[in-house]
Amino acid sequence: MGEGFTLGKNIYYLPGHGGQIATGLGEALTERGWSVEGRETRDDFRKMPFGQQVDTVAGDLLHKHWHPESCVIAVSFGAYLFLHAQAQLPEFIGRVLLLSPIVGEFDSAELQMGFIPPRAKKLFELASAGKYPVPNQCEIHVGSEDWQSNPENVTQLGQLLNIPVHVVSNNGHMLDKSYVSALLDRWLPQH
């Protein structure tokens, strides 16, 4: 495990659907001196079946980022991919930060929109049965007004897994930039 890992300021980043590694949060990490790599749910990767996406993320973690110094940041659907990859691995030994994670089916009567991701019930089934391999250091942040990453569902999953969940008042699916910036300043290891 971790043969390809080089100690240093490396982050494995999984942005949300259509997000890019080099923009937004990825750009903020680069500006802080971190080397950022990961998977974007775009182009060829997005065309893969969900199981193959999960296996690819699991392989990335095992072969490149399996070290106590490793940092993973995943957002929205990227967090969903991470959570499913983690489900088939031993407990991740590095640090994990999940922002606005998709944790299963969601909908909004007000917006008349909804989404049922692949394996929508699997995370809760594993967590309820005590069979989910919880990362050693993990925290979750979600907006109080987020209908895609429903804070009640996220909090429930966090309680089942004993992962701290921070519900950010008056925020939707995209957490406020100043909140995320302060969070990164606190969460990122000092090198």
Summary of the structure (lengths in Angstrom):
residues: 191
radius of gyration: 15.5
end to end distance: 23.1
largest distance: 48.6
contacts: 608
relative contact order: 0.14
helix: 35%
strand: 20%
